[in-house]
Amino acid sequence: MKPVVVESSWLRKQGRSLQKFGGAHLLLSFSAVAHGYAYLPRSGFMHGHATEGHLPASSAHTRTVTGMSRSSSRRPVVPYIDGLMSELESIAADYDALLDASEIRNVDPNRPGSRFVFVGSAEWGWTPSSPQLTGQAMELLGRARDLRPRFELLFPHPTPAVAKKHKAAFHHLEKWLTRPQGDTSVPSTIERAKAKVSDSFAALRAARDMLPSDEWATRVVVDTNVLLDNPDLAQLTPALGGRYLVHLPPVVLRELDDQKRAGRTPELREAAKRADRRLKGLRDNGDVRTGARVAGDVFVIFEHVEPRGEDLPSWLDLGVPDDRLIASALLLQSAHPSSMVVVATSDLNVQTKLAATGLPFIEPPGAA
């Protein structure tokens, strides 16, 4: 993030240039596809809706708020869980279509009157797939495998029964895409196969009902570039409503310290010092380790734990400050699965990586 902060103003200038050529629409389209939404430049999103104000914590998993895009238009901020469920429904629909194009045949080697009996052999099996159907199965397998770790992130401490249920559902879906020989789970008809697949998807959908309630419907991770532009943590109320909890991870606090001492320009060093003074002043409003008031119903926590975890996406490099910020946001979402975790950043690279993880982001007012 040190290199990113220095270049953030340059990126914003480039963003304005890209916008003239549809760059903003391209960015929104990429983010929308990552969440399973179709972006229409003239008419908004195909589903999801914007709403003002805030909803109680019990409704956090269905909440959609209005965020500021790089252009002057608004786009819905899709909560992490909603994005996952949208992806799950898309996979379910394509899986159903794949089964419709598949065939099942009798593969039982046992024959009446035979002197030999094959014990434990499969009775039914998949008819060999065409190259086109195999390609579709591989594409669907990749999507299912990509979804699984992000889904399991919401259940960091499952009971043995829950872990077994989710593992069985994903294993079943993957097995019928790879279609190994001798699979004894294949039923006699496609309709019965579709019913079994439907049960596996239902088990994953039901996981949403197990998410615990959260005191905070919205939690925000604020990037350093936002603090350098404007250190007022209450500036996000037009986009997020009047009640949210800000989390400042160690990588952001450390970068502010670095910039106030070694920023490339006097303006950057002064901006970092101004943000530093503003944040230190919040100590007078409460304990920043548990939640200090910023203004109204906006509170802030200064985090001290660095992100670690084997369940994070493999492509995140925790030696890179940008990736450490994203990892912190993902682990925050894991710790508070019913809350909508949003990252406030004007950094294009961070926004792109957030879209890949399924975490929503917003830009602060005036960033366009």
C-alpha positions as CSV (number, residue, x, y, z in Angstrom):
1,M,0.0,0.0,0.0
2,K,2.9,2.4,0.3
3,P,3.4,2.5,-3.5
4,V,-0.3,2.6,-4.0
5,V,-0.9,5.6,-1.8
6,V,1.8,7.6,-3.6
7,E,0.1,6.8,-6.9
8,S,-3.5,7.0,-5.8
9,S,-3.9,10.6,-7.1
10,W,-2.5,9.5,-10.4
11,L,-4.9,6.6,-10.5
12,R,-7.8,8.9,-9.9
13,K,-6.7,11.2,-12.8
14,Q,-6.4,8.1,-15.0
15,G,-9.9,7.0,-13.8
16,R,-11.3,10.3,-15.1
17,S,-9.6,9.7,-18.5
18,L,-10.9,6.1,-18.6
19,Q,-14.4,7.2,-17.8
20,K,-14.5,9.2,-21.1
21,F,-14.0,5.8,-22.9
22,G,-16.4,3.8,-20.7
23,G,-13.8,2.8,-18.2
24,A,-16.2,3.3,-15.3
25,H,-18.8,1.1,-16.9
26,L,-16.1,-1.5,-17.5
27,L,-15.1,-1.5,-13.9
28,L,-18.7,-1.7,-12.7
29,S,-19.4,-4.5,-15.1
30,F,-16.4,-6.5,-13.8
31,S,-17.6,-6.0,-10.2
32,A,-21.1,-6.9,-11.1
33,V,-20.1,-10.1,-12.8
34,A,-18.1,-11.1,-9.7
35,H,-21.2,-10.7,-7.6
36,G,-23.5,-12.5,-10.1
37,Y,-25.2,-9.3,-11.3
38,A,-25.6,-8.0,-14.8
39,Y,-24.7,-4.4,-15.2
40,L,-26.6,-2.3,-17.7
41,P,-25.1,1.1,-18.2
42,R,-28.4,2.8,-19.0
43,S,-30.7,1.0,-16.7
44,G,-28.7,-0.1,-13.7
45,F,-28.7,-3.7,-12.3
46,M,-31.0,-6.5,-13.3
47,H,-31.8,-7.2,-9.7
48,G,-31.0,-5.7,-6.3
49,H,-32.3,-2.3,-5.3
50,A,-31.0,0.8,-3.6
51,T,-32.4,2.0,-0.3
52,E,-31.8,5.0,2.0
53,G,-31.1,4.8,5.7
54,H,-30.2,1.6,7.4
55,L,-31.8,-1.6,8.4
56,P,-31.6,-3.4,11.7
57,A,-28.8,-5.9,12.2
58,S,-31.2,-8.9,11.8
59,S,-31.7,-7.7,8.2
60,A,-28.1,-7.3,7.4
61,H,-27.9,-10.3,5.1
62,T,-30.6,-8.9,2.8
63,R,-29.4,-5.3,2.9
64,T,-28.5,-3.4,-0.2
65,V,-27.3,0.2,0.1
66,T,-26.3,2.8,-2.4
67,G,-22.6,3.4,-3.0
68,M,-20.7,6.0,-4.9
69,S,-19.1,4.8,-8.1
70,R,-16.2,6.4,-10.0
71,S,-18.8,8.0,-12.2
72,S,-21.4,10.4,-11.0
73,S,-24.1,7.6,-11.0
74,R,-24.8,5.3,-8.1
75,R,-24.6,1.6,-8.0
76,P,-25.9,-0.9,-5.4
77,V,-23.4,-2.3,-2.9
78,V,-24.0,-6.1,-2.8
79,P,-23.3,-7.7,0.6
80,Y,-20.8,-10.6,0.6
81,I,-23.5,-13.2,1.4
82,D,-25.8,-11.9,-1.3
83,G,-23.0,-12.2,-3.9
84,L,-22.3,-15.7,-2.8
85,M,-25.9,-16.8,-3.0
86,S,-26.2,-15.2,-6.4
87,E,-23.2,-17.2,-7.6
88,L,-24.7,-20.4,-6.1
89,E,-28.0,-19.9,-7.9
90,S,-26.1,-19.3,-11.2
91,I,-24.2,-22.5,-10.7
92,A,-27.4,-24.4,-9.8
93,A,-29.1,-23.3,-13.0
94,D,-26.2,-24.3,-15.2
95,Y,-25.8,-27.6,-13.4
96,D,-29.5,-28.3,-14.1
97,A,-28.9,-27.6,-17.8
98,L,-25.8,-29.8,-17.8
99,L,-27.9,-32.7,-16.4
100,D,-30.5,-32.2,-19.1
101,A,-27.9,-32.7,-21.7
102,S,-26.5,-35.8,-20.0
103,E,-27.6,-39.5,-20.2
104,I,-27.5,-42.4,-17.8
105,R,-27.0,-46.0,-18.8
106,N,-27.0,-49.4,-17.1
107,V,-23.5,-50.5,-16.3
108,D,-24.3,-53.4,-13.9
109,P,-21.8,-56.3,-14.8
110,N,-24.0,-58.9,-13.1
111,R,-26.2,-60.9,-15.4
112,P,-28.9,-63.4,-14.7
113,G,-27.6,-67.0,-14.6
114,S,-23.9,-65.9,-14.5
115,R,-21.5,-68.0,-12.4
116,F,-19.8,-64.9,-11.2
117,V,-21.2,-62.1,-8.9
118,F,-19.7,-58.7,-8.8
119,V,-20.1,-57.3,-5.3
120,G,-20.3,-53.5,-4.8
121,S,-20.3,-52.7,-8.5
122,A,-22.2,-49.7,-9.8
123,E,-25.6,-50.4,-11.4
124,W,-25.9,-47.1,-13.3
125,G,-23.4,-44.8,-14.8
126,W,-23.0,-41.7,-17.0
127,T,-22.9,-42.1,-20.7
128,P,-19.6,-40.8,-22.0
129,S,-19.9,-37.0,-22.6
130,S,-19.2,-35.2,-25.8
131,P,-16.2,-32.8,-25.9
132,Q,-18.6,-29.9,-25.6
133,L,-20.4,-31.3,-22.6
134,T,-17.0,-32.1,-21.0
135,G,-15.9,-28.5,-21.5
136,Q,-19.1,-27.3,-19.8
137,A,-18.6,-29.6,-16.9
138,M,-15.0,-28.4,-16.4
139,E,-16.1,-24.8,-16.5
140,L,-18.8,-25.5,-13.9
141,L,-16.3,-27.4,-11.8
142,G,-14.0,-24.4,-11.7
143,R,-16.8,-22.1,-10.5
144,A,-17.9,-24.6,-7.8
145,R,-14.3,-24.9,-6.5
146,D,-13.8,-21.2,-6.6
147,L,-17.0,-20.6,-4.6
148,R,-16.3,-23.2,-1.9
149,P,-13.5,-21.5,0.1
150,R,-15.3,-18.2,0.0
151,F,-18.5,-19.9,1.2
152,E,-16.7,-21.7,4.0
153,L,-15.1,-18.4,5.1
154,L,-18.5,-17.5,6.6
155,F,-18.3,-20.6,8.9
156,P,-14.8,-20.5,10.4
157,H,-15.8,-22.7,13.4
158,P,-18.5,-25.1,12.2
159,T,-19.8,-27.9,14.3
160,P,-18.8,-31.4,13.0
161,A,-22.4,-31.9,11.8
162,V,-22.4,-28.6,9.8
163,A,-18.9,-29.2,8.4
164,K,-19.9,-32.7,7.3
165,K,-23.1,-31.4,5.7
166,H,-21.3,-28.7,3.7
167,K,-18.5,-31.0,2.7
168,A,-20.9,-33.7,1.5
169,A,-22.8,-31.2,-0.6
170,F,-19.7,-29.8,-2.4
171,H,-18.2,-33.2,-2.8
172,H,-21.4,-34.5,-4.4
173,L,-21.6,-31.6,-6.8
174,E,-17.9,-32.0,-7.8
175,K,-18.1,-35.8,-8.2
176,W,-21.0,-35.6,-10.7
177,L,-19.0,-33.1,-12.7
178,T,-15.8,-35.3,-12.8
179,R,-17.9,-38.5,-13.2
180,P,-15.4,-41.1,-12.1
181,Q,-15.9,-44.7,-13.2
182,G,-17.5,-47.0,-10.8
183,D,-19.5,-44.3,-9.0
184,T,-22.2,-46.1,-7.2
185,S,-24.2,-42.9,-6.4
186,V,-25.5,-42.5,-9.9
187,P,-29.3,-43.1,-10.0
188,S,-31.3,-44.7,-12.7
189,T,-32.7,-41.6,-14.3
190,I,-31.8,-38.0,-15.0
191,E,-34.8,-36.8,-13.1
192,R,-33.6,-38.6,-10.0
193,A,-30.1,-37.2,-10.5
194,K,-31.6,-33.7,-10.7
195,A,-33.5,-34.3,-7.4
196,K,-30.3,-35.3,-5.6
197,V,-28.4,-32.3,-7.0
198,S,-31.3,-30.1,-5.9
199,D,-30.9,-31.5,-2.3
200,S,-27.2,-30.6,-2.3
201,F,-27.9,-27.0,-3.4
202,A,-30.7,-26.8,-0.8
203,A,-28.2,-27.8,1.9
204,L,-25.9,-24.9,0.9
205,R,-28.7,-22.4,0.6
206,A,-29.9,-23.3,4.1
207,A,-26.5,-22.4,5.5
208,R,-27.6,-18.7,5.4
209,D,-30.1,-19.3,8.1
210,M,-27.4,-20.4,10.5
211,L,-25.5,-17.0,10.4
212,P,-25.6,-15.4,13.8
213,S,-27.1,-11.9,14.3
214,D,-24.8,-8.9,14.5
215,E,-25.0,-5.7,16.5
216,W,-23.7,-3.8,13.4
217,A,-25.4,-4.3,10.1
218,T,-22.6,-2.5,8.3
219,R,-18.8,-2.5,9.0
220,V,-16.4,-0.5,6.9
221,V,-12.7,-1.0,6.3
222,V,-11.2,2.3,5.2
223,D,-8.1,2.4,3.0
224,T,-5.3,4.8,3.5
225,N,-6.0,6.8,0.3
226,V,-9.4,7.7,1.7
227,L,-7.9,9.1,5.0
228,L,-5.3,11.1,3.1
229,D,-8.0,12.8,1.0
230,N,-10.4,13.3,4.0
231,P,-9.8,11.9,7.5
232,D,-13.4,12.4,8.5
233,L,-14.7,8.8,9.0
234,A,-18.3,10.1,9.1
235,Q,-18.0,11.2,5.4
236,L,-19.5,7.8,4.3
237,T,-22.9,8.4,5.8
238,P,-24.5,9.5,2.4
239,A,-23.5,6.1,1.0
240,L,-24.0,3.8,4.0
241,G,-26.5,5.5,6.2
242,G,-26.1,7.0,9.6
243,R,-25.0,3.9,11.5
244,Y,-21.8,1.9,10.8
245,L,-18.6,0.7,12.5
246,V,-15.3,1.6,10.9
247,H,-12.3,-0.8,11.3
248,L,-8.8,0.5,10.7
249,P,-6.4,-2.5,10.2
250,P,-2.7,-2.2,11.2
251,V,-1.6,-1.9,7.5
252,V,-3.5,1.4,7.2
253,L,-2.3,2.8,10.5
254,R,1.3,1.9,9.7
255,E,1.1,3.4,6.3
256,L,-0.1,6.7,7.7
257,D,2.9,6.7,10.0
258,D,5.2,6.0,7.0
259,Q,3.7,8.7,4.9
260,K,3.8,11.5,7.5
261,R,7.6,10.9,7.8
262,A,8.6,9.8,4.3
263,G,5.9,10.9,2.0
264,R,7.1,11.7,-1.5
265,T,5.8,15.3,-1.4
266,P,5.2,17.9,1.3
267,E,1.5,17.8,0.5
268,L,1.4,14.0,1.1
269,R,3.3,14.3,4.3
270,E,0.9,17.0,5.5
271,A,-2.1,15.0,4.6
272,A,-0.8,12.1,6.5
273,K,-0.1,14.3,9.6
274,R,-3.6,15.7,9.4
275,A,-5.2,12.3,9.3
276,D,-2.9,11.1,12.1
277,R,-4.0,14.0,14.3
278,R,-7.7,13.4,13.5
279,L,-7.5,9.7,14.4
280,K,-5.5,10.3,17.6
281,G,-8.2,12.8,18.7
282,L,-10.8,10.1,18.6
283,R,-9.1,8.5,21.7
284,D,-10.9,11.2,23.7
285,N,-14.3,9.8,22.6
286,G,-13.8,6.2,23.9
287,D,-11.6,3.1,23.7
288,V,-10.5,2.7,20.1
289,R,-9.8,-1.0,20.8
290,T,-13.5,-1.7,21.3
291,G,-15.2,1.2,19.6
292,A,-14.9,5.0,19.9
293,R,-17.6,7.4,18.7
294,V,-16.7,9.4,15.6
295,A,-20.0,11.3,15.2
296,G,-23.6,10.2,15.8
297,D,-23.9,6.5,15.4
298,V,-20.6,6.1,13.5
299,F,-17.9,4.4,15.6
300,V,-14.3,3.3,14.9
301,I,-12.1,0.4,16.1
302,F,-8.3,0.5,15.7
303,E,-7.3,-3.1,14.9
304,H,-4.0,-4.6,16.1
305,V,-4.1,-8.1,14.7
306,E,-2.3,-8.8,11.4
307,P,-4.2,-11.1,9.0
308,R,-3.2,-14.7,8.9
309,G,-5.2,-17.7,7.7
310,E,-4.9,-20.8,5.5
311,D,-8.5,-20.2,4.3
312,L,-7.6,-17.0,2.5
313,P,-7.5,-17.0,-1.4
314,S,-4.2,-18.5,-2.5
315,W,-3.4,-15.6,-4.8
316,L,-3.3,-13.1,-1.9
317,D,0.3,-12.2,-1.0
318,L,0.4,-11.0,2.6
319,G,3.8,-9.4,1.9
320,V,1.9,-6.9,-0.3
321,P,0.2,-4.1,1.6
322,D,-2.8,-4.0,-0.8
323,D,-3.4,-7.8,-0.3
324,R,-3.0,-7.5,3.5
325,L,-5.8,-4.9,3.5
326,I,-8.0,-7.2,1.5
327,A,-7.1,-10.2,3.8
328,S,-8.0,-8.1,6.8
329,A,-11.4,-7.3,5.3
330,L,-12.1,-10.9,4.4
331,L,-11.2,-12.1,7.9
332,L,-13.4,-9.4,9.3
333,Q,-16.3,-10.7,7.2
334,S,-15.5,-14.2,8.4
335,A,-15.7,-13.0,12.0
336,H,-18.9,-11.1,11.4
337,P,-20.8,-13.1,8.7
338,S,-24.2,-11.4,9.2
339,S,-22.7,-7.9,8.9
340,M,-22.1,-6.3,5.5
341,V,-18.4,-5.6,5.3
342,V,-17.6,-2.8,2.8
343,V,-14.1,-1.5,1.9
344,A,-13.9,2.3,1.3
345,T,-11.1,2.9,-1.3
346,S,-10.4,4.9,-4.4
347,D,-7.6,2.6,-5.4
348,L,-8.3,0.8,-8.7
349,N,-6.1,-2.2,-8.0
350,V,-7.7,-2.8,-4.6
351,Q,-11.1,-2.5,-6.1
352,T,-10.3,-5.0,-8.8
353,K,-9.0,-7.5,-6.2
354,L,-12.0,-6.9,-4.0
355,A,-14.4,-7.7,-6.9
356,A,-12.5,-11.0,-7.3
357,T,-13.1,-12.0,-3.7
358,G,-16.8,-10.9,-3.7
359,L,-16.3,-8.1,-1.1
360,P,-18.1,-4.9,-2.0
361,F,-16.4,-1.5,-2.1
362,I,-17.4,2.1,-2.2
363,E,-15.6,5.3,-3.1
364,P,-15.9,8.3,-0.7
365,P,-17.8,11.5,-1.8
366,G,-15.7,13.6,-4.1
367,A,-13.5,10.8,-5.3
368,A,-14.9,10.9,-8.8
